[in-house]
């Protein structure tokens, strides 16, 4: 664990004291603060104005109960969250996660990351996050609808296209966004398209939104390799997860000539030396909500490994695209021993601090999620633009805009790392670039 600048130790101590038991939030804050020493040396006004203390405290934290009835008529109860973290750059923007692991600490960690990720896109959006401990797995469409309607009955009073714009995340896809938007429209009597992103294409959604986080991850890797005189052609790629991000990272990596050989879910992982059959994977995961073991059952070239670590599979490029802290120090050591060139975080904080240290000390290029997976929120902001102008863009135009944004994020990370004396360090570059943009806006707007 790197030492903090003297001015930051009391800030971090206060974060722990004020937010007890929220380990993921503590980790996210520490990771950013470790990069800020050179910034404070150049810009002491940030310390004088208590910018960092204010940045670590959400502007608003909303917790509410979500009662609903299941198909048997029994009353169920869940807890809902929305953390509106920072709006200095624009309306709060960030997804909703429906998963049993969701609690306030997870939402705050994700919201804190979102502040800097959104700043890096260059779009006028602040940072927020939300969700519930509701588990949509195994629930009927009618049950999911009733839950979403109850959730939005409370949430609607806190959001709006100029205030807070949620989107999807784990457990919240097109079905859930549809139910949420329908209830918002019913309650408010407004067809306010810009209040949610990730909508259906026929009612205000954007092309490329489904693909954007996975595509953006690969666009960032492409830029990182190009900066070192390499490309994706023929590179062996391992991708954890098999949800939206992993599937579309696979699609774009294959389109750019890479050889994707492995993916995973909570049951284990598959290795397919012939290359992942994307159509089959989509059919199993998106069509039948099946497991990766089903893929191995239907494809002779594939091997299913129950449990275990997907990072044992040799790779040139490793893309953790599942969930937080999935790649630990032991797995990182495996990647170093295999000669992996780059690890790029397609998920939010999937690499533990010890693992990140092992990778960087081992000479592996390490690119953090707040830069790498910003494609999702960038395309959400493009959806907001289209909604505001009552416009609709083609797939090709939207993908080109996404590619340009990811290229700009990559360059901004490199330029900032150079400026602050850590050339090639994507973690420092991303943290400092995102922080200074938000901090300058906070200075300009006064003590609020």
C-alpha positions in Angstrom: 0.0 0.0 0.0 1.5 3.3 -1.1 2.0 6.1 1.4 -0.4 9.1 1.3 0.5 12.7 1.1 0.6 14.2 4.6 -2.5 16.3 3.9 -4.5 13.2 2.9 -3.9 10.9 5.9 -6.5 12.7 8.0 -8.9 12.8 5.1 -8.7 9.0 4.7 -8.9 8.4 8.4 -12.1 10.5 8.4 -13.5 8.5 5.5 -13.1 5.2 7.5 -14.5 6.7 10.6 -17.6 8.2 8.9 -18.2 5.1 6.7 -17.5 2.1 9.0 -17.6 -1.4 7.4 -17.7 -0.2 3.8 -14.5 -1.9 2.6 -15.1 -1.4 -1.1 -15.7 2.3 -0.6 -12.5 2.6 1.5 -10.6 0.8 -1.2 -11.8 3.0 -4.0 -11.0 6.2 -2.1 -7.6 5.0 -1.1 -6.7 4.1 -4.7 -7.5 7.6 -5.9 -5.8 9.4 -2.9 -2.6 7.5 -3.5 -2.2 9.3 -6.9 -2.8 12.8 -5.6 0.4 13.7 -3.9 2.0 15.4 -6.9 -1.2 17.3 -7.6 -1.3 18.8 -4.1 2.3 19.8 -4.4 1.4 21.9 -7.5 -2.1 23.0 -6.4 -2.2 23.7 -2.7 -5.5 25.5 -3.2 -7.2 22.2 -3.3 -6.1 21.5 0.3 -7.1 25.0 1.5 -10.6 24.6 0.0 -11.0 21.1 1.5 -11.8 19.9 -2.0 -10.8 16.3 -1.3 -12.7 16.0 2.0 -15.8 17.4 0.2 -15.3 15.1 -2.7 -15.3 12.0 -0.5 -18.6 12.9 1.1 -21.7 12.3 -1.2 -23.9 15.2 -1.8 -26.9 13.0 -1.1 -27.5 9.4 0.1 -31.0 8.0 -0.4 -32.0 4.7 1.2 -35.6 3.4 1.0 -37.7 0.2 1.4 -39.1 -1.5 -1.7 -42.1 -3.7 -0.9 -43.6 -5.8 -3.7 -45.7 -9.0 -4.1 -44.4 -12.2 -5.7 -46.4 -14.4 -8.0 -47.8 -16.4 -5.1 -49.2 -13.2 -3.6 -46.6 -13.1 -0.8 -45.2 -9.7 0.2 -41.5 -9.3 -0.3 -39.2 -6.6 0.9 -36.0 -5.2 -0.4 -33.9 -2.1 0.2 -33.2 0.5 -2.5 -30.3 3.0 -2.8 -29.3 6.0 -4.7 -26.1 7.8 -3.9 -25.8 11.2 -5.7 -22.1 11.7 -5.2 -21.0 14.8 -7.1 -22.8 17.1 -9.6 -20.1 19.7 -10.2 -19.8 18.8 -13.9 -23.4 18.0 -14.6 -26.4 15.9 -13.5 -25.6 12.8 -11.5 -25.0 9.9 -13.9 -24.5 6.2 -13.1 -26.2 2.8 -13.2 -28.6 0.9 -11.0 -27.4 -2.6 -9.8 -29.9 -5.3 -8.7 -27.9 -8.0 -6.9 -28.0 -9.6 -3.4 -24.6 -8.2 -2.7 -25.7 -4.6 -3.0 -25.4 -2.5 0.2 -24.6 1.1 0.8 -20.8 0.5 0.7 -21.0 -1.0 -2.8 -23.1 1.8 -4.1 -20.8 4.4 -2.6 -17.7 2.7 -4.1 -19.3 2.6 -7.5 -20.6 6.2 -7.2 -17.1 7.5 -6.2 -15.5 5.7 -9.2 -18.2 7.2 -11.4 -17.2 10.7 -10.6 -13.8 10.3 -12.2 -14.9 8.0 -15.0 -17.5 10.5 -16.1 -15.1 13.4 -15.9 -12.6 11.5 -18.2 -15.2 11.2 -20.9 -15.2 15.0 -21.3 -19.0 14.9 -21.2 -21.0 17.3 -18.8 -22.1 14.6 -16.3 -21.6 14.2 -12.6 -21.2 10.9 -10.6 -23.8 8.8 -8.9 -24.9 5.2 -8.5 -27.8 3.2 -7.2 -29.5 -0.2 -6.9 -31.1 -2.7 -4.6 -30.4 -6.1 -3.0 -33.2 -7.5 -5.1 -32.1 -10.6 -7.2 -33.9 -10.7 -10.6 -32.5 -14.2 -11.3 -35.2 -16.8 -11.2 -38.0 -14.2 -11.0 -40.7 -14.0 -13.6 -41.2 -11.0 -15.8 -44.3 -10.1 -13.7 -42.3 -10.2 -10.5 -39.5 -8.1 -11.9 -42.1 -5.6 -13.2 -43.8 -5.3 -9.8 -40.4 -4.8 -8.1 -39.3 -2.1 -10.6 -42.6 -0.3 -10.3 -42.3 -0.2 -6.5 -38.6 0.9 -6.8 -39.4 3.7 -9.1 -42.4 4.9 -7.1 -39.9 6.1 -4.5 -36.9 6.9 -6.8 -38.9 9.1 -9.2 -38.9 12.0 -6.8 -35.1 12.1 -6.7 -34.2 11.9 -10.5 -34.8 13.9 -13.7 -32.9 14.7 -16.9 -31.4 17.8 -15.3 -30.9 16.2 -11.9 -30.0 12.5 -11.9 -30.0 10.1 -14.8 -29.7 6.4 -13.9 -28.9 3.6 -16.3 -28.4 -0.2 -16.1 -25.7 -2.2 -14.4 -25.5 -5.8 -13.1 -29.0 -7.2 -13.0 -30.6 -4.2 -14.8 -30.9 -4.6 -18.5 -33.4 -3.6 -21.2 -36.3 -5.3 -19.5 -35.7 -3.6 -16.2 -35.1 -0.2 -17.8 -38.4 -0.5 -19.6 -40.4 -1.2 -16.5 -38.7 1.6 -14.6 -39.3 4.1 -17.4 -42.9 3.1 -17.8 -43.5 3.7 -14.1 -41.7 7.0 -14.1 -43.8 8.2 -17.1 -47.0 7.0 -15.4 -46.3 8.8 -12.1 -45.0 12.1 -13.6 -47.2 12.3 -16.7 -44.1 13.3 -18.7 -42.4 11.4 -21.5 -39.0 12.6 -20.2 -36.7 10.5 -22.4 -33.5 11.8 -20.9 -34.3 10.6 -17.3 -33.0 7.1 -18.0 -30.4 5.7 -20.4 -30.2 2.2 -21.8 -33.7 2.5 -23.2 -35.1 0.5 -26.2 -34.2 1.7 -29.6 -37.8 2.3 -30.5 -38.5 4.7 -27.6 -35.5 6.9 -27.1 -32.5 4.5 -26.8 -29.2 4.8 -28.5 -27.4 2.6 -31.0 -24.3 0.9 -29.5 -25.5 1.4 -25.9 -25.7 -2.4 -25.4 -22.2 -2.9 -26.9 -20.5 0.2 -25.6 -18.7 -0.9 -22.4 -17.3 -4.0 -24.1 -16.4 -2.1 -27.3 -14.9 0.7 -25.3 -12.7 -1.6 -23.3 -11.2 -3.0 -26.5 -10.9 0.4 -28.1 -8.8 1.5 -25.1 -6.6 -1.7 -25.3 -6.1 -1.0 -29.1 -4.9 2.5 -28.2 -2.6 1.3 -25.5 -1.0 -1.3 -27.8 -0.7 1.2 -30.6 1.2 3.6 -28.3 3.8 0.7 -28.0 3.9 -0.1 -31.7 1.6 -3.2 -31.5 -1.9 -4.1 -32.4 -4.6 -6.8 -31.6 -4.0 -9.0 -34.6 -3.3 -12.5 -33.4 -3.2 -11.6 -29.7 -4.5 -14.3 -27.3 -7.2 -12.8 -25.1 -8.8 -14.1 -21.9 -12.0 -12.3 -20.7 -13.6 -13.0 -17.3 -17.4 -12.9 -17.1 -19.9 -13.7 -19.9 -22.4 -10.9 -19.4 -22.9 -7.8 -21.6 -19.4 -6.4 -21.1 -17.6 -9.7 -21.7 -19.7 -10.6 -24.7 -19.2 -7.4 -26.6 -15.5 -7.1 -25.6 -15.2 -10.6 -27.2 -17.1 -9.3 -30.3 -14.9 -6.3 -30.9 -11.7 -8.1 -30.0 -12.5 -10.7 -32.6 -13.4 -8.1 -35.2 -10.0 -6.5 -34.7 -8.1 -9.8 -35.2 -7.6 -11.0 -31.7 -8.1 -14.7 -30.6 -10.4 -14.9 -27.6 -10.0 -18.3 -25.9 -11.7 -18.1 -22.5 -14.7 -16.6 -20.6 -16.4 -17.4 -17.3 -19.4 -17.1 -15.0 -19.9 -17.8 -11.3 -19.9 -21.6 -11.9 -16.4 -21.7 -13.5 -14.7 -21.0 -16.9 -14.4 -22.3 -20.4 -11.4 -22.6 -22.6 -12.0 -22.9 -26.3 -8.7 -23.1 -28.2 -10.6 -22.8 -31.5 -11.7 -19.4 -30.4 -15.0 -18.5 -28.6 -18.0 -19.1 -30.8 -19.7 -15.8 -30.1 -23.1 -16.7 -31.7 -23.3 -19.8 -29.4 -22.3 -17.8 -26.3 -24.9 -15.1 -27.1 -27.6 -17.8 -27.6 -26.8 -19.5 -24.3 -26.4 -16.3 -22.2 -28.8 -13.8 -23.8 -31.3 -16.3 -25.2 -31.6 -18.9 -22.5 -29.8 -17.3 -19.5 -27.7 -20.4 -19.3 -24.3 -21.2 -17.9 -20.9 -21.4 -19.6 -20.9 -25.2 -18.9 -23.8 -25.3 -21.5 -21.4 -23.9 -24.0 -18.9 -26.7 -23.4 -21.6 -29.3 -23.7 -22.5 -28.0 -27.2 -19.0 -27.3 -28.5 -16.4 -30.1 -28.9 -13.4 -27.8 -28.8 -14.3 -26.3 -25.4 -13.4 -27.4 -22.0 -15.3 -26.4 -18.9 -13.4 -25.9 -15.6 -15.6 -25.7 -12.6 -14.5 -23.1 -10.1 -10.8 -22.4 -10.4 -9.3 -19.2 -11.8 -9.6 -18.1 -15.4 -6.3 -16.3 -15.0 -4.5 -19.6 -15.0 -5.2 -19.6 -18.8 -2.2 -18.1 -20.6 -2.9 -14.8 -22.4 -1.4 -11.8 -24.1 -4.3 -9.7 -23.0 -6.4 -10.2 -19.9 -9.7 -8.3 -19.5 -11.4 -8.7 -16.1 -15.1 -8.0 -17.0 -17.1 -9.6 -14.2 -17.1 -7.9 -10.8 -15.1 -6.1 -8.1 -11.9 -7.7 -6.6 -12.1 -10.8 -8.8 -8.4 -10.7 -9.7 -6.2 -11.2 -6.7 -2.4 -11.1 -6.1 -2.0 -14.9 -6.8 -3.8 -14.5 -10.1 -1.8 -11.5 -11.0 1.4 -13.5 -10.4 0.1 -16.1 -12.8 -0.4 -13.4 -15.4 3.1 -12.1 -14.9 4.5 -15.6 -15.2 2.7 -16.1 -18.5 4.1 -12.9 -20.0 0.7 -11.1 -20.2 1.2 -7.8 -22.0 -1.8 -5.8 -20.6 -4.5 -6.1 -18.1 -7.4 -3.7 -18.7 -10.3 -3.5 -16.3 -13.6 -3.9 -18.2 -15.5 -4.1 -14.8 -15.5 -1.7 -11.9 -12.4 -2.2 -9.7 -12.0 -5.9 -10.5 -8.3 -6.0 -9.5 -7.3 -5.9 -5.8 -4.7 -3.4 -4.7 -2.1 -6.1 -4.1 -2.8 -7.6 -7.6 -2.4 -4.2 -9.2 0.9 -3.8 -7.5 2.1 -7.2 -8.6 1.1 -6.5 -12.2 2.8 -3.1 -12.3 6.0 -4.4 -10.6 6.0 -7.3 -13.1 6.0 -5.0 -16.1 2.4 -5.6 -17.2 0.6 -2.6 -18.6 -2.3 -2.0 -16.2 -5.3 0.1 -17.2 -7.9 1.0 -14.6 -11.7 0.6 -15.0 -12.4 4.3 -14.6 -10.7 4.8 -17.9 -11.1 1.5 -19.7 -14.8 0.9 -19.1 -15.9 4.5 -19.5 -17.4 3.6 -22.9 -20.7 2.7 -21.3 -21.4 6.0 -19.6 -20.0 7.9 -22.6 -22.6 6.3 -24.8 -25.2 7.0 -22.2 -24.3 10.7 -22.5 -24.6 10.4 -26.2 -28.1 8.9 -25.7 -28.9 12.0 -23.5 -27.7 14.2 -26.3 -30.0 12.5 -28.8 -32.9 12.7 -26.4 -32.4 16.4 -25.8 -32.4 17.1 -29.5 -35.1 14.6 -30.3 -32.6 13.0 -32.7 -31.5 9.5 -33.5 -28.0 8.5 -34.8 -26.9 5.5 -36.8 -24.9 2.7 -35.4 -21.8 3.6 -37.4 -21.9 7.3 -36.3 -22.4 6.4 -32.6 -19.6 3.8 -32.7 -17.3 6.3 -34.3 -18.1 8.8 -31.6 -17.4 6.1 -28.9 -14.1 5.3 -30.6 -13.1 8.9 -30.6 -14.0 9.4 -26.9 -12.0 6.3 -25.8 -9.0 7.4 -27.9 -9.2 10.9 -26.2 -9.4 9.2 -22.7 -6.4 7.1 -23.5 -4.4 10.2 -24.6 -5.5 12.2 -21.7 -4.3 9.5 -19.3 -0.9 9.4 -20.9 -0.5 13.2 -21.1 -1.5 13.6 -17.5 0.8 10.9 -16.3 3.7 12.6 -18.2 2.7 16.0 -16.7 2.9 14.7 -13.2 6.1 12.7 -13.5 4.7 9.2 -13.8 5.1 8.5 -17.6 3.1 5.5 -18.8 1.2 5.1 -15.5 -2.5 4.8 -16.5 -3.7 4.7 -12.9 -2.1 8.0 -12.0 -3.1 9.5 -15.3 -6.7 8.5 -15.0 -7.0 9.5 -11.3 -5.3 12.9 -11.7 -7.1 13.9 -14.9 -10.5 13.0 -13.5 -9.8 14.6 -10.2 -8.4 17.9 -11.4 -11.4 18.5 -13.8 -13.9 17.9 -11.0 -11.8 19.8 -8.4 -11.5 22.9 -10.6 -15.3 22.9 -11.1 -15.8 22.7 -7.4 -13.5 25.6 -6.7 -15.3 27.7 -9.3 -18.7 27.0 -7.7 -17.8 27.8 -4.1 -18.4 26.0 -0.9 -21.6 24.0 -1.6 
